[in-house]
């Protein structure tokens, strides 16, 4: 009995001791949370720096110094046998200051009480490193897309099928692809960032599965065979008319979507094999049943930049979707008869009611940039503008500018013009479209719209606002934005031989802003104040963080110049790091977005007498100069 009593007493004391320890640790956790409520939590680090106890201001100051320290670094990414030189900004290091600061301030402070308590206890053993949150994933994704494109990585696909004009079907089964593991890439980059010795990063290529199974694909091949095996008759239920469609006509209508994955590291989770492969162009058939085509409602812009709706016009006939559905069903019938509804009133895609419900009232923002006349790049700018003109976004809709404009090809009329590629200025098809992107970006920026992802140029051009600009290329970088308003968003594009203007119409309660970049200066004017208690207003600040002292110099031999005298043909530009802040006011509420911009230095071109050329400039193979023959 005494022994049992001793065991009981020991167990009781043990549980009481454990309870006391847990209680004390909980009290300690609560106390620590109170002390660090507006500070970085215990044992949180980023970039090899412990940030415990830092205030938000301290975090901003650290990130500034961290960015400046890393800005001058260059990393070489190796993909297969290709090497790509990139700066930290190219993979999104601290591009989004706001998200990085929030990630540090919220570390260990999210989740339930017990989840936070567990993270706090774990932090005494393992530090919470949040360096990965300093990288903007969208920009990193864009960089990997560039690598995939240049290295010609095999894209996974869902199979391909083809039908020729005589009905012969050929196909290729779904293929595996190759690409990158995004988490693995991130870990390699973080390792390189925290290590001053590592500047080369070899990216592993991983296999990617096909986008569809062979069974699903072969079912679609069989569907195609059944579709084109015999004629189809289109009629109504009471057989008011019968229109035969020959096999040749069916073949001419067939459209096959041979879908591949545009990103070589991320599966397209929205891919649906059924009816994604095969579609029908039934416009010619629908014309036979349509006595009057429907006309969408449109928007009229008055001289005072207010918007009114031009009513739609109804059509009369059969909806094209009804005809397609009837033909697909007819394939399963022995008599191959496609039954459609009787001729009826057809509503357009955008009715007057739909347009009015979008509540597009007036000009919200516009921005203008200028360029020299009559260059190839101007043709490209105008083509991009024509594609985007009249783009209409629903509330909350998110859009990729690259997806709207599409790939810039010679078939589409795009010309070769200057663009920055891998840090160098080259001629490429579609060059100059970035001026459209920057003009578009500024219209979004000053209108207070949500900019989901963007990437600034790596070099600064005075025709763009300093720090407030964006570049696009195919397939990346991209500019992604969202209409985060309750009203719709209508985009209009205007241009002349020397200027480009993008206008955005919506409802900002009468508040309108107009801007331009001219002669190296940015001018922003509020043309209408509107309802200041409800309108969204933007205040922006560009903060210089650091200027690079080093600048590459290219020497040009000039025998006319006397010894000791030089002529600066091109001063170039020093590199710099900026932090851009956009504060958006909406009634009593406000929010701040902060992101970094890094401009690399550009070459300074200097003419000197050949006999005083610096030693390193006597032979400059990269620039095509060879001064080794000079004798002084």
Order of alpha helices (4+ residues) and beta strands (2+ residues): alpha-beta-beta-alpha-beta-beta-alpha-alpha-beta-alpha-beta-beta-beta-alpha-beta-beta-alpha-beta-beta-alpha-beta-beta-alpha-beta-beta-beta-alpha-beta-beta-alpha-beta-alpha-beta-beta-alpha-beta-beta-alpha-beta-beta-beta-beta-beta-beta-beta-beta-beta-beta-beta-beta-beta-beta
